[in-house]
């Protein structure tokens, strides 16, 4: 199965109806699928912390939100995740293209790529690292954990995930 289709299917199966996205080369094929789905609202943003706030409002308004982003944007969103989502117990599904890990060809991606799991741990944000065969269930599982723990949960899609296509 195509990796982008598998991620979209997982989002759809989970009942996500509100998606905020930040541009990312690996996630770009998913955005038109979301736009074409009449059950989903898609809000592209330019900064991750902006997306965190918009998703929090959507959740409080009864939506099931997800934010699609590259892991490098985690640094931009730390304050919003800690002082909004974690403090006020607002769940959020973070679907992240994880750059800077094994297989990365751009050296500038390595620092944040190496720090991503530690930053998530520091923020007490659980995360899963699925394969293409498990991504649909992993996204659904991540949202269930987000609801149970009332906090963000991340799905890290490593470079090998996209190369499995």
Residue pairs with C-beta under 8 A, 6 or more apart in sequence:
1 132
2 29
2 165
3 132
3 135
3 157
3 161
3 162
3 164
3 165
4 27
4 29
4 30
4 33
5 33
6 132
6 135
6 136
7 27
7 30
7 95
7 135
7 139
7 157
8 30
8 33
8 34
9 136
10 135
10 136
10 137
10 138
10 139
10 140
11 19
11 30
11 34
11 66
11 95
11 139
12 37
13 136
13 139
13 140
14 64
14 66
14 93
14 139
14 140
14 143
15 64
15 143
16 40
16 64
16 65
16 66
16 93
16 143
17 39
17 40
17 41
17 63
17 64
18 40
18 41
18 43
18 55
18 58
18 63
18 64
18 65
18 66
19 34
19 40
19 41
19 42
19 43
19 65
19 66
19 67
19 68
20 42
20 43
20 44
20 45
20 51
20 54
20 55
20 58
20 65
20 66
20 67
20 68
21 27
21 31
21 34
21 42
21 43
21 44
21 45
21 51
21 67
21 68
21 69
22 44
22 45
22 46
22 47
22 48
22 51
22 67
22 68
22 69
22 70
22 73
23 44
24 68
24 69
24 70
24 97
25 97
26 70
26 97
26 99
26 157
26 162
27 68
27 69
27 70
27 95
27 97
30 68
31 42
31 44
31 68
34 40
34 42
35 42
41 58
41 63
43 51
43 54
45 51
45 54
47 73
47 76
48 67
48 69
48 73
48 74
48 76
48 77
48 80
49 76
49 77
49 79
49 80
51 67
51 69
51 77
52 67
52 77
52 80
52 81
52 84
52 85
52 92
53 80
53 84
55 65
55 66
55 67
55 92
56 65
56 84
56 85
56 88
56 90
56 92
58 65
59 65
59 90
59 91
59 92
60 90
64 93
64 143
65 92
65 93
66 92
66 93
66 94
66 95
66 143
67 92
67 93
67 94
67 95
68 95
68 96
69 77
69 94
69 95
69 96
69 97
70 96
70 97
70 99
71 96
71 97
71 98
71 99
71 100
71 112
71 113
71 116
71 156
72 99
72 100
72 109
72 112
72 113
74 96
74 112
74 116
74 119
74 120
75 112
75 119
78 119
78 123
81 92
81 123
81 125
81 152
82 123
84 90
85 91
85 92
85 151
85 152
86 123
86 124
86 125
86 151
86 152
89 150
89 151
90 150
90 151
91 143
91 146
91 147
91 149
91 150
91 151
91 152
91 153
92 146
92 151
92 152
92 153
93 139
93 142
93 143
93 146
93 152
93 153
93 155
94 125
94 152
94 153
94 154
94 155
95 139
95 154
95 155
95 157
96 116
96 154
96 155
96 156
96 157
97 157
97 162
98 113
98 116
98 129
98 156
98 157
98 158
98 159
99 106
99 109
99 112
99 113
99 159
100 109
100 110
100 111
100 112
100 113
100 114
100 116
101 113
101 114
101 116
101 158
101 159
102 158
102 159
102 160
103 158
103 159
103 160
103 163
104 110
104 113
104 159
116 156
117 127
117 156
120 126
120 127
120 154
123 152
124 151
125 151
125 152
125 153
125 154
126 142
126 145
126 149
126 151
126 153
126 154
127 142
127 153
127 154
127 155
127 156
128 138
128 141
128 142
128 153
128 154
128 155
128 156
129 156
129 158
130 137
130 138
130 139
130 155
130 157
130 161
131 161
131 164
132 161
132 164
132 165
135 155
135 157
135 161
138 155
139 155
142 153
142 154
142 155
143 153
145 153
146 152
146 153
